[in-house]
Amino acid sequence: MTEWGEQRALVEEEIMGETRRRFLTTLAAAASCSVATHGTVFAQARHTKPFPTPPASAETQNPAEKDGTTPDPQSVKRAALKQNEREFRVGVDRLYQLACELKQEVDKTGTTEVFSVHMYKRVEDIERVAKLLKGRAKG
């Protein structure tokens, strides 16, 4: 290495050392300031919040129940079962209608001919209604 290169390396090392010292000094000063102010700033902030308001008493009545017209649980259940039965009967009628229409189409079509796309879609509709009825029957 040349003399000029050695001098340059020494200058760079000296500058780098000084930069490191300044950085560490600044970091230590900032850390000590944040630790010192941490207790005083947050101690003041803690006392500024008021206590929350307590919740309303659990003994107050629900406004909907003040009339005294609470429905009987069994009558509600009975009404739901009747509605389910009506929907089930409508579904069974729809299934019967689709099955009859499919049967008529199959009777018109020869056994050697290929089924049409329309017939395939009817079968899918029948399956969809049957699955819906199965779900309703389970409850």
Number of C-alpha atoms within 10 A of each C-alpha: 5 7 8 9 10 11 11 12 12 12 12 12 12 12 12 12 12 12 12 12 12 12 12 12 12 12 12 12 12 12 11 12 11 11 11 11 11 11 10 10 10 10 11 9 9 9 9 8 7 7 7 6 6 6 6 7 7 7 6 7 9 9 7 9 9 9 8 7 8 9 8 9 9 9 10 11 11 12 12 12 13 12 11 15 14 12 14 18 12 13 17 16 12 15 18 13 13 16 16 12 13 18 13 10 15 14 10 9 13 10 9 6 7 8 13 11 9 11 15 12 11 15 15 12 15 19 13 13 17 16 12 14 19 12 11 14 11 6 8
